[in-house]
Amino acid sequence: MNTKLLAQAVDFQALINSVFPSEALVAKADLTLGDIISALLPYIFVLAGLLLFGLLLMAGFGLLTSAGDPKKIESAKGKLTNGVIGFVIIFVAYWLVQIMEVIFNLKIF
């Protein structure tokens, strides 16, 4: 399918209305990148938290089912380490956003 035809067939306003149901955001005729990022940040943090939880569950399950195999134990420990690093990154990112709201007097969440 031709990309121009695809772009004409997609109703972008309906797409924006379904993704960003906030009336304040939809009422704006000219969405900026900052508006889009501000609208997506809560969903991104929730998704990151769920992925982190899943990674920690997989690491724990890997440790439980390793049956003493050193390769499986190291793999599970690696996943656990990555999960903890991911938690720290998510935690710091969330608080940086909160601090930026206060410093720059923004309304992100």
N, C-alpha and C positions, 0 to 999 in steps of 0.2 A: 504494500500500500504506500502510496506517495505521502511523504511527510507533510506537505502542504495540505493535502486532503484530510489527513489525520488531524492537523491543527485546526482546520475549519470545522471538523466534525465534533471536536471536543468542546463542550460548553464549560469554559474555564470559570465563569462566575458561579455556576452550580457546583463545580468542584471545590472552589474556595469556600462556598457556603457550607458544604458538607464537611470539609476538613476543619474549618475555623467557624464554629457555630456562634462564637461571641458576637453579639450585636454591635459592639463598639468596633470590632475589627472588620466585620462585614460592611458596616456603614461607610467605611473609608473607601473612597474611590481609587486611591493610589496607595497600594500596599507597598511598604518598603521591606527590604531584607530584614531589618531589625524587628518589624512587626511579625514577620513569619517566624523568625527565630524565637521571639518572645512567646509566641503561641505554641511552638513545638517543644520548648524546653521542659515543661512539666511531663509531657509524654516521653521525652527522651530519658529523663531521670528515672521514671517508673520502669521503662523498658530496660535500662541499664541495671536497675536493681533486680528485676526479675531474671535477667541473664546471669547476673552475679550469683543469685540464689541457686539457679540451675547448675552453674559451674561448681559451686560448693557442694551441692548434692551429689553431682557426678564424682567429685574428688572423694567424698566420704564413702560413696558406694564402691569406688575403685579400691580404697584402702580396706574396706570390709571383705571384698571378694578377691583380694590379692593372693590369699592362701600362702603367704610367705615368699612369693616370687619377687626377687629384688627389682626386676624390671617394672613390674606392675606397681610396686610400692613407690619407686622413683617417679613413675608417670603420675600417680595419684598425688604425690607430694608436689610435683610441678604444677598440677592443676590447682592444688590448694594454695600454693604460693602465688600463682597468677590471680586467683580469686581475691586473696588478701590485698594484693597490689591494686587490683581493680576497685576494691572497696575504698581504698585510700584515695584513689583518683576520683571516684564518684563523690566521696565525702568532701574533698577539697574543692571540686568543681561546684558543688551545691553551695558551699559556704562562700566561695568567691562570688557567685551570682548574688547571694544575699548581701554581701558587703558592697558590691557594685550598686545594688539598689539604693543603699543608704548613702554612699558617697556621691553618686551622680543623680540622686533623687529621681530614680526611674521606677516604673511600675512594670516589673517583669512577670511576677507570679500574681 
